[in-house]
Amino acid sequence: MSTPTQNQNERLLTPGEVATLFRVDPKTVTRWASAGRIGSIRTPGGHRRFRESEVRGMLAELTSEATVPTRG
């Protein structure tokens, strides 16, 4: 279980940084956030930021799904 202090110290990624990790356009990341596929935080200026732990978890999950051999 994480404490509020841990959450405050967690690195936040920009849509561009997330896009680089997933190899997609930053606008795609914004659409994912609007659709609820990935959580985001709004800065006081209205910009989206993404929790690094959530992004890396999502990336790991998608990567492991892509490498699981299919049974035939």
Biopython code that builds the backbone (N, CA, C, O; Angstrom):
import numpy as np
from Bio.PDB.StructureBuilder import StructureBuilder

atoms = [
    (1, "MET", "N", (0.848, -1.174, 0.000)),
    (1, "MET", "CA", (0.000, 0.000, 0.000)),
    (1, "MET", "C", (0.895, 1.238, 0.000)),
    (1, "MET", "O", (1.857, 1.300, 0.765)),
    (2, "SER", "N", (0.603, 2.189, -0.817)),
    (2, "SER", "CA", (1.442, 3.370, -0.896)),
    (2, "SER", "C", (0.924, 4.458, 0.028)),
    (2, "SER", "O", (-0.276, 4.577, 0.276)),
    (3, "THR", "N", (1.852, 5.240, 0.524)),
    (3, "THR", "CA", (1.485, 6.338, 1.413)),
    (3, "THR", "C", (1.345, 7.607, 0.579)),
    (3, "THR", "O", (1.858, 7.667, -0.538)),
    (4, "PRO", "N", (0.665, 8.612, 1.097)),
    (4, "PRO", "CA", (0.537, 9.873, 0.355)),
    (4, "PRO", "C", (1.895, 10.476, -0.011)),
    (4, "PRO", "O", (2.037, 11.082, -1.073)),
    (5, "THR", "N", (2.905, 10.311, 0.871)),
    (5, "THR", "CA", (4.230, 10.852, 0.577)),
    (5, "THR", "C", (4.818, 10.186, -0.648)),
    (5, "THR", "O", (5.423, 10.861, -1.481)),
    (6, "GLN", "N", (4.657, 8.874, -0.782)),
    (6, "GLN", "CA", (5.164, 8.165, -1.950)),
    (6, "GLN", "C", (4.479, 8.670, -3.214)),
    (6, "GLN", "O", (5.137, 8.877, -4.234)),
    (7, "ASN", "N", (3.180, 8.866, -3.158)),
    (7, "ASN", "CA", (2.457, 9.344, -4.323)),
    (7, "ASN", "C", (2.920, 10.740, -4.722)),
    (7, "ASN", "O", (3.013, 11.042, -5.912)),
    (8, "GLN", "N", (3.210, 11.589, -3.749)),
    (8, "GLN", "CA", (3.650, 12.952, -4.046)),
    (8, "GLN", "C", (5.039, 12.958, -4.667)),
    (8, "GLN", "O", (5.363, 13.853, -5.447)),
    (9, "ASN", "N", (5.858, 11.973, -4.332)),
    (9, "ASN", "CA", (7.223, 11.917, -4.838)),
    (9, "ASN", "C", (7.334, 11.129, -6.141)),
    (9, "ASN", "O", (8.411, 11.068, -6.734)),
    (10, "GLU", "N", (6.248, 10.533, -6.587)),
    (10, "GLU", "CA", (6.297, 9.747, -7.809)),
    (10, "GLU", "C", (6.510, 10.644, -9.026)),
    (10, "GLU", "O", (5.943, 11.732, -9.119)),
    (11, "ARG", "N", (7.315, 10.179, -9.932)),
    (11, "ARG", "CA", (7.597, 10.958, -11.143)),
    (11, "ARG", "C", (6.371, 10.977, -12.046)),
    (11, "ARG", "O", (5.707, 9.959, -12.242)),
    (12, "LEU", "N", (6.088, 12.143, -12.583)),
    (12, "LEU", "CA", (4.980, 12.310, -13.520)),
    (12, "LEU", "C", (5.548, 12.506, -14.916)),
    (12, "LEU", "O", (6.500, 13.260, -15.114)),
    (13, "LEU", "N", (4.951, 11.820, -15.876)),
    (13, "LEU", "CA", (5.409, 11.869, -17.260)),
    (13, "LEU", "C", (4.494, 12.741, -18.108)),
    (13, "LEU", "O", (3.290, 12.815, -17.861)),
    (14, "THR", "N", (5.061, 13.390, -19.089)),
    (14, "THR", "CA", (4.279, 14.178, -20.037)),
    (14, "THR", "C", (3.695, 13.238, -21.091)),
    (14, "THR", "O", (4.158, 12.107, -21.233)),
    (15, "PRO", "N", (2.686, 13.695, -21.828)),
    (15, "PRO", "CA", (2.161, 12.864, -22.919)),
    (15, "PRO", "C", (3.252, 12.476, -23.923)),
    (15, "PRO", "O", (3.223, 11.371, -24.464)),
    (16, "GLY", "N", (4.203, 13.362, -24.174)),
    (16, "GLY", "CA", (5.298, 13.062, -25.092)),
    (16, "GLY", "C", (6.191, 11.938, -24.592)),
    (16, "GLY", "O", (6.624, 11.088, -25.370)),
    (17, "GLU", "N", (6.465, 11.933, -23.289)),
    (17, "GLU", "CA", (7.293, 10.871, -22.701)),
    (17, "GLU", "C", (6.574, 9.528, -22.749)),
    (17, "GLU", "O", (7.183, 8.501, -23.046)),
    (18, "VAL", "N", (5.275, 9.543, -22.454)),
    (18, "VAL", "CA", (4.482, 8.313, -22.517)),
    (18, "VAL", "C", (4.428, 7.811, -23.961)),
    (18, "VAL", "O", (4.560, 6.614, -24.217)),
    (19, "ALA", "N", (4.233, 8.731, -24.892)),
    (19, "ALA", "CA", (4.166, 8.375, -26.306)),
    (19, "ALA", "C", (5.458, 7.710, -26.773)),
    (19, "ALA", "O", (5.422, 6.754, -27.548)),
    (20, "THR", "N", (6.584, 8.209, -26.307)),
    (20, "THR", "CA", (7.870, 7.618, -26.671)),
    (20, "THR", "C", (7.971, 6.181, -26.174)),
    (20, "THR", "O", (8.451, 5.305, -26.894)),
    (21, "LEU", "N", (7.521, 5.937, -24.943)),
    (21, "LEU", "CA", (7.572, 4.581, -24.387)),
    (21, "LEU", "C", (6.706, 3.602, -25.176)),
    (21, "LEU", "O", (7.088, 2.450, -25.380)),
    (22, "PHE", "N", (5.537, 4.067, -25.615)),
    (22, "PHE", "CA", (4.600, 3.200, -26.345)),
    (22, "PHE", "C", (4.781, 3.264, -27.856)),
    (22, "PHE", "O", (4.145, 2.518, -28.600)),
    (23, "ARG", "N", (5.662, 4.169, -28.303)),
    (23, "ARG", "CA", (5.914, 4.363, -29.733)),
    (23, "ARG", "C", (4.642, 4.743, -30.483)),
    (23, "ARG", "O", (4.313, 4.173, -31.523)),
    (24, "VAL", "N", (3.941, 5.721, -29.921)),
    (24, "VAL", "CA", (2.730, 6.267, -30.534)),
    (24, "VAL", "C", (2.840, 7.791, -30.516)),
    (24, "VAL", "O", (3.764, 8.345, -29.921)),
    (25, "ASP", "N", (1.900, 8.458, -31.164)),
    (25, "ASP", "CA", (1.850, 9.919, -31.179)),
    (25, "ASP", "C", (1.328, 10.422, -29.826)),
    (25, "ASP", "O", (0.473, 9.774, -29.223)),
    (26, "PRO", "N", (1.824, 11.556, -29.347)),
    (26, "PRO", "CA", (1.311, 12.106, -28.081)),
    (26, "PRO", "C", (-0.207, 12.315, -28.075)),
    (26, "PRO", "O", (-0.834, 12.188, -27.023)),
    (27, "LYS", "N", (-0.801, 12.626, -29.206)),
    (27, "LYS", "CA", (-2.258, 12.793, -29.257)),
    (27, "LYS", "C", (-2.971, 11.473, -28.976)),
    (27, "LYS", "O", (-4.084, 11.472, -28.449)),
    (28, "THR", "N", (-2.346, 10.357, -29.320)),
    (28, "THR", "CA", (-2.921, 9.047, -29.009)),
    (28, "THR", "C", (-2.987, 8.857, -27.492)),
    (28, "THR", "O", (-3.984, 8.360, -26.968)),
    (29, "VAL", "N", (-1.935, 9.249, -26.800)),
    (29, "VAL", "CA", (-1.899, 9.144, -25.338)),
    (29, "VAL", "C", (-3.011, 10.009, -24.730)),
    (29, "VAL", "O", (-3.676, 9.590, -23.782)),
    (30, "THR", "N", (-3.208, 11.194, -25.266)),
    (30, "THR", "CA", (-4.277, 12.070, -24.795)),
    (30, "THR", "C", (-5.642, 11.433, -25.023)),
    (30, "THR", "O", (-6.518, 11.525, -24.162)),
    (31, "ARG", "N", (-5.833, 10.792, -26.164)),
    (31, "ARG", "CA", (-7.104, 10.102, -26.439)),
    (31, "ARG", "C", (-7.310, 8.937, -25.467)),
    (31, "ARG", "O", (-8.423, 8.711, -24.992)),
    (32, "TRP", "N", (-6.239, 8.200, -25.175)),
    (32, "TRP", "CA", (-6.345, 7.109, -24.200)),
    (32, "TRP", "C", (-6.814, 7.650, -22.855)),
    (32, "TRP", "O", (-7.674, 7.051, -22.209)),
    (33, "ALA", "N", (-6.257, 8.771, -22.434)),
    (33, "ALA", "CA", (-6.639, 9.373, -21.151)),
    (33, "ALA", "C", (-8.097, 9.827, -21.180)),
    (33, "ALA", "O", (-8.828, 9.623, -20.211)),
    (34, "SER", "N", (-8.519, 10.432, -22.270)),
    (34, "SER", "CA", (-9.915, 10.884, -22.400)),
    (34, "SER", "C", (-10.883, 9.717, -22.381)),
    (34, "SER", "O", (-12.005, 9.839, -21.889)),
    (35, "ALA", "N", (-10.446, 8.578, -22.920)),
    (35, "ALA", "CA", (-11.293, 7.383, -22.972)),
    (35, "ALA", "C", (-11.216, 6.565, -21.684)),
    (35, "ALA", "O", (-11.948, 5.587, -21.532)),
    (36, "GLY", "N", (-10.341, 6.953, -20.757)),
    (36, "GLY", "CA", (-10.223, 6.229, -19.496)),
    (36, "GLY", "C", (-9.327, 5.004, -19.554)),
    (36, "GLY", "O", (-9.319, 4.206, -18.617)),
    (37, "ARG", "N", (-8.577, 4.836, -20.629)),
    (37, "ARG", "CA", (-7.682, 3.681, -20.750)),
    (37, "ARG", "C", (-6.442, 3.824, -19.883)),
    (37, "ARG", "O", (-5.819, 2.828, -19.514)),
    (38, "ILE", "N", (-6.083, 5.061, -19.557)),
    (38, "ILE", "CA", (-4.925, 5.336, -18.707)),
    (38, "ILE", "C", (-5.267, 6.546, -17.838)),
    (38, "ILE", "O", (-5.869, 7.513, -18.305)),
    (39, "GLY", "N", (-4.875, 6.474, -16.583)),
    (39, "GLY", "CA", (-5.181, 7.563, -15.664)),
    (39, "GLY", "C", (-4.271, 8.759, -15.892)),
    (39, "GLY", "O", (-3.114, 8.604, -16.281)),
    (40, "SER", "N", (-4.791, 9.932, -15.652)),
    (40, "SER", "CA", (-3.976, 11.137, -15.791)),
    (40, "SER", "C", (-4.301, 12.123, -14.685)),
    (40, "SER", "O", (-5.351, 12.052, -14.045)),
    (41, "ILE", "N", (-3.383, 13.033, -14.482)),
    (41, "ILE", "CA", (-3.508, 14.096, -13.499)),
    (41, "ILE", "C", (-3.427, 15.399, -14.273)),
    (41, "ILE", "O", (-2.651, 15.511, -15.222)),
    (42, "ARG", "N", (-4.216, 16.380, -13.879)),
    (42, "ARG", "CA", (-4.150, 17.696, -14.513)),
    (42, "ARG", "C", (-3.308, 18.626, -13.647)),
    (42, "ARG", "O", (-3.496, 18.702, -12.433)),
    (43, "THR", "N", (-2.385, 19.328, -14.284)),
    (43, "THR", "CA", (-1.584, 20.319, -13.572)),
    (43, "THR", "C", (-2.447, 21.558, -13.351)),
    (43, "THR", "O", (-3.506, 21.675, -13.967)),
    (44, "PRO", "N", (-2.029, 22.482, -12.497)),
    (44, "PRO", "CA", (-2.798, 23.728, -12.324)),
    (44, "PRO", "C", (-2.992, 24.478, -13.648)),
    (44, "PRO", "O", (-3.964, 25.217, -13.803)),
    (45, "GLY", "N", (-2.075, 24.290, -14.596)),
    (45, "GLY", "CA", (-2.183, 24.940, -15.897)),
    (45, "GLY", "C", (-3.044, 24.180, -16.889)),
    (45, "GLY", "O", (-3.235, 24.631, -18.018)),
    (46, "GLY", "N", (-3.578, 23.003, -16.471)),
    (46, "GLY", "CA", (-4.459, 22.225, -17.325)),
    (46, "GLY", "C", (-3.779, 21.174, -18.180)),
    (46, "GLY", "O", (-4.431, 20.545, -19.014)),
    (47, "HIS", "N", (-2.480, 20.969, -17.993)),
    (47, "HIS", "CA", (-1.766, 19.966, -18.775)),
    (47, "HIS", "C", (-1.913, 18.584, -18.137)),
    (47, "HIS", "O", (-2.035, 18.464, -16.918)),
    (48, "ARG", "N", (-1.902, 17.556, -18.962)),
    (48, "ARG", "CA", (-2.002, 16.185, -18.447)),
    (48, "ARG", "C", (-0.623, 15.668, -18.055)),
    (48, "ARG", "O", (0.381, 15.941, -18.713)),
    (49, "ARG", "N", (-0.610, 14.915, -16.963)),
    (49, "ARG", "CA", (0.590, 14.212, -16.538)),
    (49, "ARG", "C", (0.163, 12.800, -16.146)),
    (49, "ARG", "O", (-0.970, 12.570, -15.725)),
    (50, "PHE", "N", (1.092, 11.864, -16.295)),
    (50, "PHE", "CA", (0.794, 10.458, -16.073)),
    (50, "PHE", "C", (1.758, 9.877, -15.052)),
    (50, "PHE", "O", (2.959, 10.141, -15.109)),
    (51, "ARG", "N", (1.236, 9.083, -14.113)),
    (51, "ARG", "CA", (2.080, 8.465, -13.083)),
    (51, "ARG", "C", (2.983, 7.429, -13.743)),
    (51, "ARG", "O", (2.518, 6.541, -14.457)),
    (52, "GLU", "N", (4.283, 7.560, -13.490)),
    (52, "GLU", "CA", (5.257, 6.668, -14.113)),
    (52, "GLU", "C", (4.981, 5.206, -13.769)),
    (52, "GLU", "O", (5.091, 4.341, -14.638)),
    (53, "SER", "N", (4.627, 4.917, -12.522)),
    (53, "SER", "CA", (4.383, 3.529, -12.132)),
    (53, "SER", "C", (3.214, 2.929, -12.907)),
    (53, "SER", "O", (3.275, 1.767, -13.308)),
    (54, "GLU", "N", (2.155, 3.700, -13.124)),
    (54, "GLU", "CA", (1.000, 3.212, -13.864)),
    (54, "GLU", "C", (1.361, 2.978, -15.334)),
    (54, "GLU", "O", (0.966, 1.976, -15.930)),
    (55, "VAL", "N", (2.110, 3.911, -15.901)),
    (55, "VAL", "CA", (2.512, 3.790, -17.311)),
    (55, "VAL", "C", (3.404, 2.572, -17.505)),
    (55, "VAL", "O", (3.205, 1.790, -18.434)),
    (56, "ARG", "N", (4.387, 2.414, -16.625)),
    (56, "ARG", "CA", (5.305, 1.275, -16.756)),
    (56, "ARG", "C", (4.577, -0.049, -16.518)),
    (56, "ARG", "O", (4.894, -1.049, -17.162)),
    (57, "GLY", "N", (3.610, -0.068, -15.607)),
    (57, "GLY", "CA", (2.814, -1.275, -15.381)),
    (57, "GLY", "C", (1.987, -1.636, -16.603)),
    (57, "GLY", "O", (1.899, -2.803, -16.985)),
    (58, "MET", "N", (1.385, -0.630, -17.210)),
    (58, "MET", "CA", (0.593, -0.853, -18.417)),
    (58, "MET", "C", (1.483, -1.348, -19.557)),
    (58, "MET", "O", (1.104, -2.250, -20.303)),
    (59, "LEU", "N", (2.655, -0.758, -19.681)),
    (59, "LEU", "CA", (3.597, -1.161, -20.725)),
    (59, "LEU", "C", (4.068, -2.598, -20.505)),
    (59, "LEU", "O", (4.158, -3.373, -21.457)),
    (60, "ALA", "N", (4.365, -2.952, -19.273)),
    (60, "ALA", "CA", (4.809, -4.311, -18.955)),
    (60, "ALA", "C", (3.705, -5.320, -19.255)),
    (60, "ALA", "O", (3.967, -6.399, -19.789)),
    (61, "GLU", "N", (2.475, -4.962, -18.909)),
    (61, "GLU", "CA", (1.340, -5.850, -19.165)),
    (61, "GLU", "C", (1.161, -6.073, -20.667)),
    (61, "GLU", "O", (0.976, -7.206, -21.112)),
    (62, "LEU", "N", (1.214, -5.011, -21.432)),
    (62, "LEU", "CA", (1.057, -5.132, -22.882)),
    (62, "LEU", "C", (2.218, -5.894, -23.505)),
    (62, "LEU", "O", (2.023, -6.671, -24.440)),
    (63, "THR", "N", (3.419, -5.676, -22.995)),
    (63, "THR", "CA", (4.593, -6.371, -23.515)),
    (63, "THR", "C", (4.513, -7.860, -23.228)),
    (63, "THR", "O", (4.840, -8.676, -24.090)),
    (64, "SER", "N", (4.078, -8.226, -22.014)),
    (64, "SER", "CA", (3.980, -9.642, -21.671)),
    (64, "SER", "C", (2.868, -10.313, -22.475)),
    (64, "SER", "O", (3.001, -11.480, -22.842)),
    (65, "GLU", "N", (1.787, -9.609, -22.754)),
    (65, "GLU", "CA", (0.709, -10.168, -23.578)),
    (65, "GLU", "C", (1.204, -10.417, -25.001)),
    (65, "GLU", "O", (0.818, -11.401, -25.632)),
    (66, "ALA", "N", (2.046, -9.540, -25.497)),
    (66, "ALA", "CA", (2.532, -9.664, -26.862)),
    (66, "ALA", "C", (3.542, -10.806, -27.011)),
    (66, "ALA", "O", (3.729, -11.318, -28.115)),
    (67, "THR", "N", (4.197, -11.212, -25.914)),
    (67, "THR", "CA", (5.211, -12.247, -26.011)),
    (67, "THR", "C", (4.708, -13.629, -25.610)),
    (67, "THR", "O", (5.452, -14.604, -25.720)),
    (68, "VAL", "N", (3.468, -13.737, -25.150)),
    (68, "VAL", "CA", (2.915, -15.029, -24.774)),
    (68, "VAL", "C", (2.573, -15.799, -26.045)),
    (68, "VAL", "O", (1.800, -15.317, -26.873)),
    (69, "PRO", "N", (3.152, -17.011, -26.207)),
    (69, "PRO", "CA", (2.847, -17.767, -27.434)),
    (69, "PRO", "C", (1.388, -18.233, -27.440)),
    (69, "PRO", "O", (0.834, -18.591, -26.400)),
    (70, "THR", "N", (0.798, -18.222, -28.591)),
    (70, "THR", "CA", (-0.596, -18.681, -28.720)),
    (70, "THR", "C", (-0.595, -20.191, -28.893)),
    (70, "THR", "O", (0.325, -20.776, -29.464)),
    (71, "ARG", "N", (-1.636, -20.790, -28.390)),
    (71, "ARG", "CA", (-1.763, -22.249, -28.522)),
    (71, "ARG", "C", (-2.613, -22.556, -29.738)),
    (71, "ARG", "O", (-3.632, -21.910, -29.983)),
    (72, "GLY", "N", (-2.196, -23.513, -30.467)),
    (72, "GLY", "CA", (-2.953, -23.817, -31.670)),
    (72, "GLY", "C", (-3.253, -25.246, -31.884)),
    (72, "GLY", "O", (-3.889, -25.601, -32.876)),
]
sb = StructureBuilder()
sb.init_structure("model")
sb.init_model(0)
sb.init_chain("A")
sb.init_seg("    ")
for serial, (resi, resn, name, xyz) in enumerate(atoms, 1):
    if name == "N":
        sb.init_residue(resn, " ", resi, " ")
    sb.init_atom(name, np.array(xyz, "f"), 0.0, 1.0, " ", f" {name:<3s}", serial, name[0])
structure = sb.get_structure()
